[in-house]
Amino acid sequence: MALFKRKNSNHWQMCFSVNGKTIRKSTKTANKKVAQRIFEKAKVEAAEGKYFQNARSKMPFDQLVKEFLEKHSKVEKASYRSDISLGKRLKDYFKQKPIGKITAYDIKSWRKWRKDQNTVRGKQITKAAVNRELSLMKTMFNLAVDWEWLEVNPAAKVKNLKGENQRLRFLNRDEVSRLIANCVSYLKPIVITAVSTGMRRGEIFNLTWKNVDFQHGFIHIEKSKNYESRDIPMDSFLCETLKNLRGNSNGSEYVFCKENGERRKSIQRSFTNACKSAEIEDFRFHDLRHTAASLYASGGVDLITLKNILGHKTITMT
């Protein structure tokens, strides 16, 4: 660390290191005493992680969200659509505040504010939902550090809310039969596929006929949430269901499509109505994946095989 002058300048220059990076910057003064005070202040700020000067640190938070979605989430994550929703909620709070001025205190203030909010249905936001948004924020700030827009991640030491409920809901065989019986025609094969295979919602809606192997009785998933392919066995009931469906597909490449051949994207309302008619409460579409896992396990499928069928990254999840 040193103060020095260049031959072509009367201003004192300072040189020091921040986390292994050498910083050379003018003090913008020819007065050595003033330059020394500026130098000492810079060293203290460097030790506290506050010194890093970068024009990108003035970037509005909503711009960071945009960069994250376009450069990272859209390219590398299967949860891109979910990230769009989470990012919008974060933007609604931080808006155009410069990312370099967002502190851990600001993030804790957001966390408290967010957990007191209500959903569109009037229910209080869950701790799990707040923690998902906080996790996304941490990822965005980590990338800002990697991209050298920030020196430190202000969210790094902000902890998740404690007491998050771990929800695990699944149906027994009688409830499964009752649910299927109450599904409208286009929903029935979707539910049968979900409960027979444990496929994720996105995997089901993106399924194409080229990946349904009737000859060998398998469904091939080209790219799962973990960006790994896998093959899922079909039982005779699912095979018959999909064969009947193919005869009415109107030449669409998608297994589950609308009458015009476009990929079906949403079944929320019809699924909710089916659950209500079947008198099944507190049940979401993703819970069909839990149901499939339960039925596989009760049928004697070992954990390693079940892990591969479900596409879990670790045996712990299974």
RAPEDA-V373925 format. One record per pair of residues at least 12 apart in sequence whose ideal C-beta (glycine too) atoms are under 10 Angstrom apart, sorted by the first residue. I is the first residue (numbers start at 1). J is the second residue. D is the distance in Angstrom with one decimal. If there is no record, write none. Layout:
<<I/J/D> <I/J/D>>
This chain:
<<1/14/7.8> <1/15/6.6> <1/16/4.2> <1/17/7.4> <1/23/9.7> <1/39/7.9> <1/42/9.4> <1/43/6.7> <1/46/9.4> <2/14/7.4> <2/15/5.3> <2/16/7.9> <2/24/10.0> <2/39/8.8> <3/15/8.0> <3/16/9.8> <3/27/7.7> <3/32/7.4> <3/35/5.9> <3/36/6.6> <3/38/9.3> <3/39/5.6> <4/24/9.5> <4/35/10.0> <5/30/8.6> <5/32/9.2> <5/35/9.3> <6/26/8.9> <9/26/7.4> <9/30/8.8> <10/29/9.1> <10/30/4.3> <10/31/10.0> <11/26/5.0> <11/27/6.3> <11/28/5.7> <11/29/6.2> <11/30/5.8> <11/31/9.6> <11/35/7.8> <12/26/7.6> <12/27/4.7> <12/28/8.7> <12/29/6.4> <12/30/7.0> <12/31/8.0> <12/32/6.2> <12/33/10.0> <12/34/8.4> <12/35/3.6> <12/36/8.2> <12/38/8.2> <12/39/7.9> <13/25/7.1> <13/26/5.5> <13/27/7.0> <13/28/9.8> <13/35/8.6> <13/39/9.6> <14/26/7.8> <14/27/5.7> <14/35/7.3> <14/36/9.2> <14/38/7.2> <14/39/4.6> <14/40/9.7> <14/42/6.2> <14/43/8.7> <15/39/9.3> <16/39/7.8> <16/42/6.7> <16/43/5.9> <16/46/6.3> <16/51/8.8> <17/43/9.8> <17/46/7.8> <18/42/9.3> <18/43/9.6> <18/45/9.2> <18/46/4.7> <18/47/9.0> <18/49/8.3> <18/51/6.0> <18/52/6.3> <18/53/9.7> <18/151/7.0> <19/46/8.5> <19/49/8.2> <19/52/8.6> <19/151/7.2> <19/152/8.9> <21/46/9.8> <21/52/8.6> <21/148/9.0> <21/151/9.0> <23/42/8.0> <23/46/7.5> <23/51/7.5> <23/52/8.5> <23/53/8.1> <25/38/9.4> <25/39/9.7> <25/42/7.7> <25/51/9.6> <25/53/7.6> <26/38/9.6> <27/39/6.6> <27/42/8.5> <46/151/9.1> <48/152/9.7> <49/150/9.8> <49/151/5.8> <49/152/4.7> <49/154/9.7> <50/100/9.7> <50/151/8.1> <50/152/8.8> <51/151/7.5> <52/100/8.1> <52/145/9.7> <52/148/8.9> <52/149/9.5> <52/150/7.0> <52/151/3.2> <52/152/7.8> <53/100/8.9> <53/151/9.0> <54/99/10.0> <54/100/7.4> <54/144/9.7> <54/147/9.9> <54/148/6.9> <54/149/6.0> <54/150/7.3> <54/151/7.9> <55/100/9.6> <55/149/8.9> <56/98/9.7> <56/99/7.9> <56/100/8.1> <56/144/7.7> <56/147/7.6> <56/148/7.6> <56/149/3.6> <56/150/7.7> <57/98/6.6> <57/99/6.2> <57/100/2.9> <57/101/8.1> <57/102/9.8> <57/144/8.5> <57/148/9.9> <57/149/6.2> <57/150/5.8> <57/151/8.1> <58/98/4.8> <58/99/8.0> <58/100/6.1> <58/101/8.4> <58/149/9.5> <59/96/9.5> <59/98/6.6> <59/99/5.3> <59/100/7.9> <59/144/8.2> <59/149/6.5> <59/150/9.3> <60/91/9.4> <60/94/8.6> <60/95/7.5> <60/96/3.8> <60/97/6.9> <60/98/6.5> <60/99/7.6> <61/87/10.0> <61/90/7.5> <61/91/6.8> <61/93/8.7> <61/94/4.0> <61/95/6.6> <61/96/6.6> <61/97/5.2> <61/98/7.6> <61/99/5.7> <61/101/9.5> <61/102/6.7> <61/137/9.5> <61/140/8.9> <62/87/8.8> <62/88/9.5> <62/90/8.8> <62/91/4.6> <62/92/9.4> <62/94/7.5> <62/95/6.2> <62/96/5.8> <62/97/8.9> <62/99/10.0> <63/91/9.7> <63/96/8.0> <63/98/9.7> <63/99/8.3> <64/87/9.3> <64/90/9.4> <64/91/9.3> <64/94/8.9> <64/98/9.6> <64/99/5.2> <64/102/9.4> <64/137/9.7> <64/140/5.9> <64/141/8.1> <64/143/8.6> <64/144/6.3> <64/147/9.9> <64/149/7.9> <64/150/9.4> <65/83/9.0> <65/84/9.2> <65/86/9.2> <65/87/4.3> <65/88/8.0> <65/90/6.5> <65/91/5.4> <65/94/8.7> <65/99/10.0> <65/136/9.1> <65/137/9.4> <65/140/6.8> <66/87/8.3> <66/91/8.9> <67/140/8.6> <67/143/8.3> <67/144/8.6> <67/147/8.3> <67/149/8.8> <68/83/7.7> <68/87/7.0> <68/136/8.4> <68/137/9.8> <68/139/7.6> <68/140/4.7> <68/141/9.5> <68/143/6.3> <68/144/8.5> <68/147/9.9> <69/83/6.2> <69/84/6.3> <69/86/10.0> <69/87/6.0> <69/88/10.0> <69/140/9.3> <71/143/8.2> <71/147/8.6> <72/139/8.1> <72/140/8.3> <72/143/6.0> <72/146/9.8> <72/147/9.6> <73/86/9.7> <73/87/8.2> <73/136/8.9> <73/139/8.9> <73/140/9.3> <73/143/9.9> <76/227/8.4> <77/139/9.3> <77/225/8.9> <77/227/9.0> <78/200/8.9> <78/202/7.1> <78/203/9.4> <78/223/7.3> <78/224/7.2> <78/225/4.5> <78/226/7.8> <78/227/6.9> <79/132/9.9> <79/136/9.3> <79/202/8.9> <79/225/7.2> <81/202/8.2> <81/265/9.9> <82/132/8.5> <82/136/9.0> <82/202/9.5> <83/132/10.0> <83/136/6.4> <83/139/9.0> <83/140/9.5> <85/133/9.6> <85/136/9.9> <86/129/9.0> <86/132/6.4> <86/133/5.3> <86/134/9.8> <86/135/8.8> <86/136/4.8> <86/137/8.7> <86/140/10.0> <87/133/8.9> <87/136/6.8> <87/137/9.2> <87/140/8.1> <89/114/7.9> <89/117/9.0> <89/125/9.6> <89/129/9.0> <89/130/9.9> <89/132/9.8> <89/133/5.9> <89/136/9.2> <90/110/8.0> <90/114/9.1> <90/133/6.0> <90/134/9.2> <90/136/7.0> <90/137/6.0> <90/140/8.2> <92/114/10.0> <92/117/10.0> <93/106/9.5> <93/107/9.9> <93/109/9.3> <93/110/5.3> <93/113/7.0> <93/114/7.3> <93/117/9.7> <93/133/9.5> <94/106/7.8> <94/107/9.0> <94/110/7.2> <94/137/8.8> <99/140/8.7> <99/141/7.5> <99/144/6.2> <99/149/7.0> <99/150/6.3> <99/154/8.4> <100/144/9.2> <100/149/8.2> <100/150/6.4> <100/151/8.7> <100/154/9.1> <101/154/9.3> <102/137/9.3> <102/141/8.2> <102/150/9.2> <102/154/5.3> <102/155/8.3> <103/154/5.4> <103/155/9.7> <104/152/9.6> <104/153/9.3> <104/154/5.2> <104/155/7.0> <104/156/7.9> <104/157/5.8> <104/158/5.6> <105/154/8.8> <105/158/9.4> <106/154/7.3> <106/155/9.5> <106/158/9.7> <107/134/7.6> <107/137/6.9> <107/138/9.1> <107/141/9.0> <107/154/6.2> <107/155/5.1> <107/156/9.7> <107/157/9.3> <107/158/4.9> <108/134/10.0> <108/155/9.5> <108/157/9.6> <108/158/5.8> <108/159/9.2> <110/130/9.2> <110/133/8.7> <110/134/8.5> <110/137/8.3> <110/155/9.6> <110/158/9.1> <111/130/6.4> <111/131/9.1> <111/133/8.9> <111/134/6.4> <111/137/9.6> <111/155/9.6> <111/158/6.7> <111/159/9.1> <111/160/9.0> <111/161/7.0> <112/130/9.6> <112/161/9.6> <113/130/9.9> <114/129/8.3> <114/130/5.1> <114/133/6.8> <114/134/8.5> <114/161/9.4> <115/127/6.7> <115/129/8.9> <115/130/5.1> <115/131/9.6> <115/161/6.3> <116/130/9.9> <117/129/9.3> <117/130/8.8> <126/161/9.3> <126/164/7.7> <126/165/7.2> <126/167/9.2> <127/160/7.9> <127/161/4.2> <127/162/7.8> <127/163/6.1> <127/164/4.5> <127/165/7.3> <128/160/9.2> <128/161/8.6> <128/164/4.9> <128/165/6.8> <128/166/8.5> <128/167/7.9> <129/161/9.8> <129/164/9.5> <130/160/8.1> <130/161/5.6> <130/164/8.8> <131/159/9.4> <131/160/4.4> <131/161/5.8> <131/162/9.6> <131/164/6.0> <132/160/9.5> <132/164/9.9> <134/155/6.9> <134/158/6.6> <134/159/8.7> <134/160/6.3> <134/161/8.1> <135/155/9.2> <135/160/7.7> <136/155/9.8> <137/153/9.3> <137/154/9.2> <137/155/5.1> <137/158/8.4> <138/153/6.7> <138/154/9.5> <138/155/4.6> <138/156/6.8> <138/158/7.7> <138/160/9.7> <139/153/9.5> <139/155/9.1> <140/153/9.1> <140/155/8.4> <141/153/4.2> <141/154/6.2> <141/155/5.1> <141/156/7.5> <142/155/8.5> <142/156/7.9> <167/282/9.0> <167/284/8.8> <167/286/9.5> <167/287/8.4> <167/290/9.1> <168/287/8.5> <168/290/6.0> <168/293/9.7> <168/294/9.4> <169/280/9.8> <169/281/9.8> <169/282/6.4> <169/283/6.1> <169/284/7.5> <169/286/9.1> <169/287/4.6> <169/288/10.0> <169/290/6.3> <169/291/8.5> <170/195/9.5> <170/283/8.9> <170/287/6.0> <170/288/8.2> <170/289/8.7> <170/290/4.1> <170/291/4.1> <170/292/8.4> <170/293/7.5> <170/294/4.6> <170/295/8.4> <171/195/7.8> <171/275/9.9> <171/278/9.4> <171/280/7.0> <171/283/7.2> <171/287/7.5> <171/288/7.9> <171/290/8.7> <171/291/4.8> <171/292/9.9> <171/294/8.1> <171/295/8.9> <172/291/8.6> <172/294/8.3> <172/295/9.0> <172/298/9.4> <173/195/9.9> <173/291/9.5> <173/294/9.7> <173/295/7.3> <173/298/8.8> <175/275/9.8> <175/278/7.3> <175/279/9.1> <175/280/6.0> <175/283/8.7> <175/291/8.4> <176/191/8.5> <176/192/9.2> <176/195/5.7> <176/196/9.7> <176/278/9.6> <176/280/9.6> <176/288/8.6> <176/291/6.5> <176/292/9.6> <176/294/10.0> <176/295/7.8> <177/278/9.2> <178/274/9.5> <178/275/9.8> <178/277/8.9> <178/278/4.4> <178/279/7.6> <178/280/7.1> <179/191/6.4> <179/192/10.0> <179/195/8.2> <179/271/9.1> <179/274/6.1> <179/275/6.7> <179/277/8.9> <179/278/4.7> <179/279/9.8> <179/280/6.0> <179/283/8.2> <179/288/8.7> <179/291/9.3> <180/192/6.3> <180/195/7.9> <180/274/8.5> <180/278/8.6> <181/274/9.0> <181/277/8.8> <181/278/7.2> <182/273/8.1> <182/274/4.7> <182/275/8.0> <182/276/8.4> <182/277/4.0> <182/278/4.3> <182/279/9.0> <182/280/8.7> <183/267/9.3> <183/270/7.4> <183/271/8.0> <183/273/9.0> <183/274/4.7> <183/275/9.7> <183/277/8.8> <183/278/8.7> <184/267/9.2> <184/270/5.4> <184/271/9.6> <184/273/7.9> <184/274/7.2> <184/277/9.8> <185/248/9.7> <185/270/9.9> <186/245/9.3> <186/248/9.8> <186/256/7.7> <186/257/9.1> <186/258/8.2> <186/259/9.0> <186/264/7.4> <186/267/7.9> <186/270/7.7> <187/256/9.4> <187/264/9.5> <187/267/5.6> <187/269/10.0> <187/270/4.9> <187/271/6.4> <187/273/9.0> <187/274/6.3> <188/241/8.0> <188/245/9.5> <188/270/10.0> <188/274/8.8> <189/204/9.8> <189/238/8.8> <189/241/5.2> <189/242/6.9> <189/244/8.0> <189/245/5.1> <189/255/8.2> <189/256/7.1> <190/204/6.2> <190/205/8.4> <190/207/9.9> <190/241/10.0> <190/245/9.6> <190/255/9.1> <190/256/5.6> <190/264/7.7> <190/267/6.2> <190/270/9.2> <190/271/8.4> <190/285/8.9> <190/288/9.3> <191/204/9.7> <191/267/8.7> <191/270/9.9> <191/271/7.6> <191/274/7.5> <191/285/8.4> <191/288/6.6> <191/291/9.9> <192/235/9.9> <192/237/7.2> <192/238/6.2> <192/240/9.8> <192/241/5.2> <192/242/8.7> <192/245/9.7> <192/288/9.7> <193/207/7.8> <193/212/10.0> <193/219/8.2> <193/232/9.7> <193/234/8.9> <193/238/6.4> <193/241/7.5> <193/242/7.4> <193/245/9.4> <193/255/8.0> <193/256/7.9> <193/288/9.1> <193/292/9.7> <194/271/9.9> <194/285/7.1> <194/286/9.0> <194/287/9.5> <194/288/3.9> <194/289/6.8> <194/291/8.1> <194/292/6.9> <195/238/9.3> <195/287/9.8> <195/288/5.0> <195/289/8.6> <195/290/9.9> <195/291/5.4> <195/292/5.4> <195/294/9.8> <195/295/7.2> <196/219/9.5> <196/232/8.8> <196/233/9.3> <196/234/7.1> <196/235/6.1> <196/237/7.1> <196/238/4.4> <196/239/9.6> <196/241/8.3> <196/242/9.9> <196/288/9.4> <196/291/9.9> <196/292/6.7> <196/295/8.5> <196/296/9.7> <197/219/6.3> <197/221/9.2> <197/232/4.8> <197/233/8.2> <197/234/7.4> <197/235/9.2> <197/238/7.2> <197/288/9.5> <197/289/8.9> <197/292/6.3> <197/296/9.5> <197/309/7.5> <197/310/8.9> <198/232/7.6> <198/288/7.9> <198/289/5.0> <198/290/8.4> <198/291/8.3> <198/292/3.4> <198/293/5.7> <198/294/9.6> <198/295/8.8> <198/296/7.1> <198/306/8.4> <198/309/6.2> <198/310/4.8> <198/311/8.3> <198/312/9.7> <199/219/7.5> <199/221/7.2> <199/224/9.0> <199/230/9.8> <199/232/6.8> <199/288/8.9> <199/289/7.4> <199/292/8.1> <199/309/9.4> <199/310/8.7> <199/311/8.4> <200/221/8.9> <200/224/7.3> <200/225/6.3> <200/285/9.7> <200/286/7.7> <200/288/9.9> <200/289/6.5> <200/310/9.0> <200/311/7.6> <201/265/10.0> <201/266/9.7> <201/267/8.7> <201/284/9.8> <201/285/5.8> <201/286/6.7> <201/288/8.8> <201/289/8.4> <202/223/9.9> <202/224/9.0> <202/225/7.6> <202/265/10.0> <203/219/8.9> <203/221/5.6> <203/222/9.4> <203/223/8.8> <203/224/6.5> <203/225/8.1> <203/230/9.6> <203/232/9.2> <203/289/9.8> <203/311/8.1> <204/219/9.6> <204/221/10.0> <204/255/8.1> <204/256/6.5> <204/264/9.1> <204/267/9.5> <204/285/9.3> <204/288/9.5> <204/289/10.0> <205/254/7.9> <205/255/8.9> <205/256/6.2> <205/257/9.4> <205/263/6.1> <205/264/6.0> <205/265/6.3> <205/266/8.7> <205/267/8.7> <206/221/9.0> <206/222/8.7> <206/223/8.7> <206/254/7.8> <206/255/9.2> <206/256/9.2> <206/263/7.2> <207/219/7.0> <207/220/9.3> <207/221/8.1> <207/222/9.7> <207/242/9.4> <207/253/9.8> <207/254/7.0> <207/255/4.5> <207/256/6.8> <207/263/9.3> <208/220/9.7> <208/222/8.9> <208/252/8.9> <208/253/4.8> <208/254/5.8> <208/255/6.6> <208/256/10.0> <208/257/9.8> <208/263/9.0> <209/242/8.9> <209/245/9.6> <209/246/6.5> <209/249/7.2> <209/251/9.7> <209/252/8.2> <209/253/6.2> <209/254/7.7> <209/255/6.0> <210/222/9.4> <210/253/7.2> <210/255/9.9> <211/229/9.6> <211/231/9.5> <211/253/10.0> <211/255/8.5> <212/234/8.0> <212/238/9.8> <212/239/9.0> <212/242/6.0> <212/243/9.3> <212/245/9.7> <212/246/8.0> <212/255/6.5> <213/231/8.2> <213/234/8.4> <213/239/10.0> <214/234/8.1> <214/239/6.3> <214/242/7.6> <214/243/6.6> <214/246/8.6> <216/231/8.9> <216/233/9.1> <216/234/9.2> <217/231/9.9> <217/232/9.8> <217/233/6.0> <217/234/4.9> <217/235/8.1> <217/236/8.4> <217/238/9.0> <217/239/6.3> <218/230/9.8> <218/231/4.7> <218/232/6.5> <218/233/5.9> <218/234/6.5> <219/231/7.1> <219/232/4.7> <219/233/8.1> <219/234/6.0> <219/238/8.5> <219/239/9.9> <219/242/8.6> <219/255/9.0> <220/232/7.9> <221/311/6.8> <224/310/9.4> <224/311/4.4> <224/312/9.7> <224/313/9.5> <225/311/6.9> <225/312/9.6> <225/313/8.5> <226/311/6.4> <226/312/8.1> <226/313/5.0> <226/314/9.9> <228/308/9.7> <228/311/6.8> <228/313/8.2> <229/311/9.1> <230/307/9.9> <230/308/6.2> <230/309/7.3> <230/310/8.6> <230/311/5.2> <231/308/8.5> <231/309/8.6> <232/292/9.7> <232/308/8.9> <232/309/5.6> <232/310/8.7> <232/311/8.6> <233/301/9.9> <233/305/9.6> <233/309/7.4> <242/255/6.8> <242/256/9.8> <245/257/9.6> <249/261/7.8> <252/264/9.9> <267/285/7.3> <268/284/9.5> <268/285/7.7> <271/283/9.0> <271/284/8.4> <271/285/5.5> <271/288/9.3> <272/284/9.3> <272/285/9.3> <275/287/9.8> <289/310/7.2> <289/311/9.9> <290/310/9.9> <292/306/9.4> <292/309/8.4> <292/310/7.7> <293/306/6.4> <293/307/9.9> <293/309/8.6> <293/310/6.1> <293/312/9.3> <293/318/7.5> <296/309/6.8> <296/310/8.3> <297/318/9.2> <303/315/6.2> <303/318/5.5> <304/318/8.4> <305/318/9.7> <306/318/5.6>>
